[in-house]
Amino acid sequence: MTGKELREKYIRFFKEHGHAEISGFSLIPENDPTVLFTTAGMHPLVPYILGAEHPAGKRLVDYQRCIRTGDIDSVGDASHLTFFEMLGNWSLGDYFKEEAIRMSYEFLTSPRWLGIDPEKLSVTVFAGDEMVPRDEESAEIWRSLGIPDGRIHFMSREHNWWGPAGKTGPCGPDTEMFIDTGKPPCGPDCKPGCSCGKYFEIWNDVFMEYNKKADGSYERLDRRCVDTGMGLERTTAILQGKQSVYDTEFFVPIIRAIEESTGAVYGKDPEKDVSIRIISDHIKAATFILGDERGVTPSNVGQGYVLRRLIRRAIRHARKLGVEGNFVHLPAQVVLDMYKEYYPLLAEKRDFVLEELRGEEDKFLKTLQKGEHEFEKMLPNLLKNPKKVIPGRIAFRLYDTYGFPIEVTEELAREHGLTVDRAGFDEEFERHRERSKQGADRVFKGGLADHTEETTKLHTATHLLHQALRIVLGPHVQQKGSNITPERLRFDFSHPEKLTPEQIRKVEEIVNQKIKEDLPVTMEVMTLEEAKEKGAIAFFTDRYDEKVKVYSVGDFSKEVCGGPHVERTGVLGRFKIVKEQSSSAGVRRIRAVLLPPDGSSEE
């Protein structure tokens, strides 16, 4: 079965079971400061899991592009990916464990669908602990479907529990489905979840039936939801009997392009295979980030930093394969062609994607030249070292400050009769990675969109700001991205030049006037065409579903949006722009805050 067939069968199966197909969302989460990228199909739907009504109903299905960077240093093995697609279906207060598990079993084993031998299927369920009882309900449903006790494994919270994303909120047990690959067990305790490769996880059903309270206790939810996820690439690999996701059609064309450009042959040299896999994964991820509707370009912060790291890591590995000049745009062209059917925006942004890749590659090649120059400056002192060893801290400084690959440092060292303290470098690198991981944990600690009172107010203020900018600057102003924390809003918009102090003052005056008027904020559900006919702003049209929410702020603003919003503008306080700057070519960025009406907390 091809990946295309799997994707289409999954959608068709759940549509036949009453689910509405919805479009996937941007890779850049909207108004959610807790994550840099959309990490799972569940992520964009969290507001609806938390209780908001989805315009398409209570049963949903989609495929969602995702980026996960937590294991970026593991990419290069046979299974880890930075970019992947997730197939998902949801029940928002509709069906629960019985129907979810039965549908999962039917899709996996029915000859009409995936046709997996039920004898190869093993499952895990939550074993329970002192806080929440054992999930016997799920286990009994699996037994009723013919899965014997020997293939039903009760696992700890670490393995079979989801959430809450923060300290409190919806959470619950899950049940995971595994395919026995036929490999011999690694020992008497070998079971699903073991890393030996005998069991391959294919699907996960999460049952959000509890709410964790501030005191650490759990209460049953009145509105229970189901969230499921199936990795498209991984599942395709197991259905095709492949040993690696890189052996499927999701990567073979990209690898062929890398082979043609480098002369390397995949499958002949394990070390070169690692480089080829890293290049293929990272360029695919970078292509999708650049081709996203919310517009990210390489930079030194946030999503832009991750993008830059992916591109530059791919370039470093291309150099290991002997590439000297521009290269990364070649496999990127293959990615653009492979995915344009399902993600048409990639075709629209093709020139932009390739131009950004070439530009970043040019910058990095210059960076490498700087690193080589710095190495030459250090060389006289390095040669005085009687041990002829470059300390690990110096090698790491070249890497950290100049982006200079350790492999290049080792090459230059050999040319001058030196060696590198690789163990020392690795120690410095691990300390750096641990610091980075701690920082990432703080960013990725959530996953739940922040819908506190403060962020809800700022979300409504963003709509007022958007319309005020269009009044002051002109109708060419279009939203290019936004990010909201409890402290401030950040809004990116199309405009060719810096705003003048007078323009900023006028925008603030308009927003504050609308706050003073205490306008009502109302919501209607309608089709996208109806929304446009009524004058609603809707720029990300390729990612909207058949039914959309339209929020109106009095007669001042009308915009397609998922929410949430306040009921009246009068509660917002006083709007203040604290910074206006360039975000990228032709895009400006505003940071703004809401202050008490009397301004007593002015920054």
N, C-alpha and C positions, 0 to 999 in steps of 0.2 A: 504494500500500500504506500502510495506517495504521500508526502506531507500535504500537498494540495488536497488530495482525497480525504485525508484525516480531518483537515480543517473544515472542509465542506460537509463531511458526514456528521461531525460534532454539532455544527450549527443546525443542520437539517433534523437531527435526532431530537434536539431540545425544542425546536420549533414545533415538531410533531407532538411534543408533550406540553404544549401550551405556553412556551417561553417566547417572549418578544426579542428579536435580535436588535441589539443596540450597537452603535459604532464605538470603536475603541477611542481612547482619550490620548491627549498629548503625553509625550515622555516627560514633560516638565509639569509637575503638579501645580495647579492653579490655587493660589491663596493658601498654601500649606507649607509652613516653614520647617516642618519636622523632617522632611526628606528632600534630597536633591533631585531625584528622579522617580518616576512611577516604577515601583519595584514589583508589583503584582497586579493582576486583574482586579483584585479586591480594592486596591488603593483608591481609585477615583470614585468608587461607589460607597465609601464609608459614610457620607452624610445620609444616604438612604438606608444603610444598615442601622444607623443610629436613630432612624425614625422618620426622616423626610419622605414624602411620597414621590415616587419616581413617575414621570409622565408616561412611561411605557407600561406601567403596571407592576405586579408583584413577582412575576417570573421573568427573568432576564437571561440572555446568553450573548457572549461576544468572544472575540479574540483581541488580545491586547499586547502591544509591544512593550517590553520592559527592559530596564537597565538595572543591573546589580553590580556594584563595585566592591563589595566587601571581600570578595575572593579574587580580586584582580590579579594578585600575584600567583594565584593557582592556575590561571588561564595558561594553557600550553599543554596541560595533561589531556586525557582522552574525553573528559566530560564537562569541565567547567566552562561557562560562557559568561560574557559580560552582557551581550544583547540576546534576548530570546523572546519568543511569543508564548503567551499563556492563553489557553482555552479555558473559559470559565462559565459557570451558570450559577444563578442566585435565586433564592426564595426569600423575599422580604416580607416575613410574617405570614407566609402561605403554608406550603408543605414543610415537613421536618424530616426526622431521621428515616422513618419507614420508606417514604417515597424517594428520598434522595439516594439512599443505599440501593434500593431496587432499580432505580434508573441507572446508577453507576454500573451495577452488575449486568444489566441488560445491554448497555452500550459496549461494555468490555467483551462479553461472551457471546452475544447473539451473532449467528452467521451473517445476518443482514448488516451488521455494523462492523465491529472489529474482529469478531470470531476467535477470540483468545480461548484456548483450552482451559476450562474451569479448574482442571487439576493442577494447572501451573499458578493458580491465583492464591496468594496468602494475604492476610490483612492484619493490621494492628489496630487496637482500640485502647482507650485510656484506662489505666489500671486503678485509678482512684488514689486518694491520699487522705490526710486528716482533715482537709478542707472540703473536698468534693468527692462524692461516692464513685465507685467503679462504674464504668459505662456498660452495664449488662444489657441495656436496651439495644445498643448497636451490635453487640456480640450475638444476641439472640436473633436479630434480623439476618445477620450473616449465616447463622446456623440454619435458619429457615430456607435460605437460598442454596443450601447444600455444602457450605464451607465447613469442614469438620473442625473440631476443637484443636486438633494438631496443627492447623494452619490459621488459627485465630490467636494472636499474640497480644497479651495485655502489657502495655508499655507505660513508662513513667510520664510525668508532666513534661519533662524535657523533650520527649518524642511525640506525644499525642495531645498537646494542648496548644490552643492559640489565644494569645492576648492576656490581659488587655494591652493595648499599645502603650498607654501611659500608666499611671499609678492606679487609675480606676477606669471602669467602663465595661462594655460588652466583651465577653470572652466565652470560651467553652472547649470541650473536648473535640478531637477530630478522629477520623478513621482513615487510615492510609492503605492503599492497595499496591501490592508488589507482584511482579512477575518473577518466577523462578527461571533463571537463565539456563539451568541444567548443569552449571558448574558444580563440582563436588563441594560439600561444606568445608569450611576452614577449620572446624572443630566441633566439639559436642554442643557448644553454646551458639552455633551459627544460626541466625534467624534474621528476619527482615530488619533493616537498619544497620546490619553488619557491613563494614566497608570492604569486604573481600570481593564483592562483585557478583556473588551468587544471586542476590535479590535486587531487583531493579524497581524503584518506586515509580509508579505510573500515574497515580491519581491521589487526590486528597480531598475529603469532604470535611468541612469545619462546621460544627454545630454551635452557634452562639446562643446559648440558653441561660447564661449566668451574667450577673452584673457584679463586678468586684467593687466593694465600697471602700471608703477612705480608711475604715478601721481594719481592713484586710479580710473581712468576711465576704461571703458570696450569697447573693440572693437570686432566685429564679426570675427570669425575664418574662413578662407577659407577652411580649412580641419577640418570638424566636425566629432567627434567620439561619439560612444555609449559604455558605460560600464554598465553592469548589474550584480547584485548579488543576489543569493538566498541561504540562510543558510540551509544546508542539514538537520541538526538535528531539527531545529525549524520547518521547513516545514513538515518534517516527523511526528512530534508530532501533528501538527494541522490536517494533513490528516488522522491520526489514531484516532483523537478525544481525545488525551491524554491531561491531565492538565499540564504536565511537560515534558521537554526533557528527564528527568531522568527515565521516564516511558516507553521509547522506547528501541528498541533492541541495541541502541548505548551505553546504560548504564546498562540495566538489568543484563547481564552476569557478569559485573564487580561488581555490587552491591551484587549479589549472592555470589561471591567469598569473599567479605568483610563480609557478614553475616556468612559464614561458618568459617571464621578465627577469628571472634570476638564474635560470639554468639548473636550479636545485630540483631534485626528484623526490616527491613525497613518498615516504615508506621505505627509503633506502638507508637513511642515516637518522637515528633517534634524536640527535642533537638538532639537526636541521629541521626535523619534523616539528619539534617544539616551536622553533622560530616561525615556521609556516603557519602553525595553528594560531599563534599569537597574532601574527599579521592579519590573518583572515578574520578572526574574531574582532580585533580592535578596529580594523578599518570598517567592518560592518557596523559596529556600534557607533563609531564616529560619523559614518554616513547618515545613520538614522537620527543622531542628535542634531547634526547640521541641517538635515532635511525636515526637522520638526516644525510644526506650525508656530511654535512659541519663540523660535529664533534664538539659538545659543551659538556663540562663536568662541574660539579659543581665548582664554584669558588666564589670570593667575588666581582667580577666586571662584568658589562655588561650582556650578555646572561647567563653566568655561574652563576651570582648572582640570576637572576630570576629563573633559574633551581633549585638552592639550596633552594630558598625560597619556591618553590612549593613542593619539596620533604619534607622539614622539616615541613611545615604546615600540610601536609598529616600525617606525623608521629605524630605530636602533637594531631591531632584529633583521630588517632588510639589509642593513650594512653588514651584519654578520654573514649574510648570504652573498655578499660581494657587491651589493648595489651601491653606487656612488652618487648618482644624481637624483632628480625627481622620479618618484616611483608610485607613491601611495594612491595617486589618482587612477592608476590602471585597475587595481582590484576594486576600487570604489565604483568605477563604471559598470563592472559586472554586478555589484550589489544593486545599483540603481535599476539595471535592466531586470534583475531577478524579481524584484519586489514591487515594481510599478503597478502591476495589476491590482494588488491589494492595498497599496498605499500610493494613490495617484499624486499626492503632493510631492513625492520624491521626483517624479518626472518634471513637475513645475519648477522645482528648486534645483534641478540638475546642474545648471551652470554655476549657481551660487555654491553648491556643495563642492564641486571640483575646484573652483577658484579658491575657496577657503583652505582646502587641503593643500593645494600647491603653495599658497602663501605661508601656511604654517610650516610646511616642509622647508621652504627657503629660509625662514627664520631659524629653524632648528639647525640647519646646516651651517648657518653663520655662528650659532651658539657653539657648535662643535669646533669651529675654527678658533673661537675665543678660548675654549677649553684647551685646545692644543697649544695655543700661545701661552696660556698660564702654565701649562706643563713645562714648556721650554724655559720659562722664567725660573721655575723651581729646580730644574735639572741640575745646575751646578752644585747646589747644596745637597741634592739627593745623591749625587755621585761621590760626595765626600763621606757618606755613610759607609763605614768599613764593612757592614753586613750586606750592603747593596740591596737593602729592602726598603720599599716605600711604605711608610706607616699606614695602617688602615684608616686613621683619622684624616690623613691628607688625601687618600684615594676617595674617601667619602665626601670630603669637601669639594673635590672636583665634580663628583656626581651630584651633590645637593645644590651647590652654587651655580654650576655651569651646565648641569644636565649631562655631564660627561660620562658615558657608559663605562662601567668597571672593566668591561672586556677591552675597550679601546685603551684604557690606562695600562692594562696588562700587556697589550700589544706594544705600546710605546716603551714600556719598561723593558721588555725583552730585547727590543732593538738597541737599547743602551746598556745591556748586561745587568739589568736590575730585575728584581721580583717584587711582587706586591703582597703585603700582609693581608691575604684574603680573609683570614679568620677575623682579623681586626676590623676589616671593612664590614664583614657580615654582622659583627657585634654592633657597630655604629648603625648599620642599616636596620637591625632589629629594634634598637632603641628608638630610632626615628619612626619605624612602622608602628611601634606600640603607642608612641605619642599620637601619631596620625589616627590610629584605631580608636584611641580614647576620644579624640576629637570627633571622629565619625560616629562613635556610639552616641555622643551627645546630639549630633544632627539626626541620626537615624533611630533615636530611641523611640520615636513614635511610629508614624505611619497613619495615624488618625488625623484628618484635617482638623485644625484648631477652630472650633466654633464657640469660643468663649464670648462673653458679652462684649469684650473689647474688640476682638477681631470682627465680630458681626457689625459693630458700628463702623469700623474702618472699611469693611467691604462696601457698605452703603455709601460711605464718603468717596470711595473710588469711583462709583458711578457718577456722583456729582462732579468730581474732578474731571472725568472723561468728557462730560458734556460741556463743562466750563472751558476746557482746552479747545474744543471744537468751535465754541463761540468766539473766543479770543484769537485763536490762531488760524482757524479755518477748517472746513470739512475734510481736508486731507489727513487730519489727525486720526490715527487708528491705533487701537491698543495692540502692543507687541508683546506684552507680558506683564504679569503682576505678581507680587509676593506680599503677604500680609502676616505680621506677627502681632502679638498683643500690644506692642509698643508703637508700631508705625506701619504705614503702607509704603510700598514701592511700586511705581507705575511706569512702564516703558511705553513710549508712543512714537509714532512716525512724525518727524519734524526735522527740517534740514539744518537748523541753526539754533544757537543758544538763545534762551528766552531772556528778554530784557527785564530789569527790575520792575518796570511799569507793567509788563505783561504778567509777571508773577503776581503783582499786587492786584491786578484786575481779576485773575483767576481766583485768588483767595476771596476777594470781595463777592464774586458771584456765588461761590460755594457757601460762604457764611450767610449770605442773604437767603439762600434756599433753606439753610438750616434754621434761620430765624423765622421763616414762614411756616415752619412745622408741617411740611408737606406729608401727605399720607404715602406710604410705600405699599403697593398692591402687586399681586401676582396672578397671572392667567396662564393656563396651559392651552397651547394651540400648535398648529403645524408651523414649520419654518416659513413657508410661503405666506401664511396668514400673518405671522409676525412681521415679515418684511412689508406686507401691504399696509400694516398699521404703523409703519415707520420705526420699528425696533432696530437698534444697532445689532448686527450679527456679523462679526468678521471671520470667525473660525468656522465657516459654513461646512467644511468637509467633515467635521467631527460631531455635528449635531444629529440627533435621531429624528424620527418622524414627528414626534411630539416634543415640544420644548417649553421651558418656563420663561415667561416674559415678565420682568419686574419693571414697574413704572413708578417713578418718583413724581407724584403730582402730574402736571403737564410738562415738566421740565426735562425728564429723562425717561427713555424707554429702551431696555436692553435685554437681549437673550442672555440668561445667566442661570446657574444652578443654585444660587443662594449661598448662605442665608443672609437675611437683611432685617433691619429694625422695622418697626411698624410705622414710625413717624420720624422725620428728620430732626425734630426739635430736641431729641435726646442726645444728639451727637456732640454738643458742646461747641468749641471753636476750632476751625480748621486752620492749620498753619503749615506752609511749605518750608521745610528746613534745608533742602538741598535740591539743586537742579544741575544736571551734568549730562555729558555724553555717555551713551551706553554702547553704541556701535555706530557704524556709518549710517547716517540718516535716521538714527533712533536716539531720542533723548530719554532721560530718566529723572523722575521726581520722587523724592522721599518727603513724606508729610506725616503730621501727627494730629491728634485731636486733644485739645486742652480744655480745661473747665471754662465755662462761658466768661468768667471774670478775668481769665488769663493768669490767675495766681500761680499756676505751675509752669509758667513759661520757662523753656529750657535755658 
